[in-house]
Amino acid sequence: MDPTPPRNSYFLFLRFFVPPIASEPKLTLGLFDRKGSLPREAAMKELRVPFLILFSIVSILGTLDCGNGNRKLQSVTIVPAGGSSAEIILNATGTFSTPPTTVNPAAVSWYLLGPGLPTRSATYALTTQACVLPCGGNTAIALAPSGPRAPNGGAIPNQVFQDLVITHTTLEEGGFVAASMVGQVSC
């Protein structure tokens, strides 16, 4: 068996050189075979196709944004997780546009509405903690921003808060998703 590489076997090398005199370090990219460096014209000709392939792959990967940049929360579901004679424990499950499509518990902001319960302002603070809904016909609302880069807390536009939390007229509006559950009159 012949120990020399086939005719078109080339090796790519990267060399970092710091000159002894105070000047800028140099980074060199070269192509060589076992006999030594190739002339510049040959190296450029041989590098053209691999470079274009590498550039294309890097460009495609760069647009993917690590796979989660376009992940959107599509809906929230409230699921009873237990309780007692005076309260119901609730969890929120989120459905997303890309895998994993179901997340339980989902990070949501909880709002409780009903007689004797304090009124909340149009802000949100995300948590994965369960919600405790007192019995007596009270309503629990789970709300979360749908965007992948939304902060964990902040303000909600007043009309969006009114439609999603106060009147429950829609399940998605203004970059937020919500779900509601009315507790039993008696648990």
Sequence and secondary structure as in RCSB ss.txt:
>XXXX:A:sequence
MDPTPPRNSYFLFLRFFVPPIASEPKLTLGLFDRKGSLPREAAMKELRVPFLILFSIVSILGTLDCGNGNRKLQS
VTIVPAGGSSAEIILNATGTFSTPPTTVNPAAVSWYLLGPGLPTRSATYALTTQACVLPCGGNTAIALAPSGPRA
PNGGAIPNQVFQDLVITHTTLEEGGFVAASMVGQVSC
>XXXX:A:secstr
   S  TT  EEEEEEE  SSSS  EEEEEEEETTEE  HHHHHHHHHHHHHHHHHHHHHHHHHGGGTTT  EEE
EEEEEEEE SSEEEEEEEEEESSSS EESS  BEEEEESTT     SEEE B S EEEETTT EEEEEEE STT 
 SEEE  HHHHIIIIIS   SEETTEEEEEEE  S  
